[in-house]
Amino acid sequence: MGVLSSRNERKRAWDEMSEIDRVVLLESVRQRRKIEKQNLAIHNEIYRLRSMR
C-alpha cells in the first residue's frame, strides 16, 4: 500500500513546468509528428514508384 500512495504523491515533470514551457514542448511535439508524417508519406510514395518499375 505504501508504494501506491508514494506514486500518487510523486509530482511529474509536466506538473513542475511553467505554462510557457508546456506550450513550447507541445508545439515541438506537434512539429515533430508533422515532419514524421510527411517523411512517411514521402517514403511511401518512393516505395510505390519503385514498385511500378
N, C-alpha and C positions, 0 to 999 in steps of 0.2 A: 504494500500500500504506500510506503514511503517513496518508492520510485515514481509512482504515478503522480503523487502530489508535487514532487520536485519538478517533474516535466511541465506541469501546469503553471508552476510559479516561474519557470525559466523564461526570460524575455528572448524574443527573436531579434535578429539584427534589423529586420524590417521595422519593428516597433521602436527601435532606437534611432532610426534615420530621420532626418529632417524632411519636411514636406517637399522641399526643392530637390533633395537627393532622391526621393521616391519618384518624382516626376522624371528626373533625368534617367534613372535606372529603367523605368517603364518605357520611356522613349527609345532608349538604346536597345532594349529587347524587341520592341516593335520594328525598329530598323533592321536588326539582325535577322528577324523572322522574314521580313520582306525580301531581303537580299537572298536568304536561303531559298525562298520560294521562287525567286527569279532564276537563281542558279539551277534549281531543279528543272524548271521549265526549259532552260537552255540545254541542259544535258539530255532531257527527254527528246527535244527537237533534233539534237545531233544524232541520238540513237535512232530516231525514226528515219532521218535522212540516210543514215548509213545502211539501215536495213532495207532501203528501197533499191540499193545498187544491184 
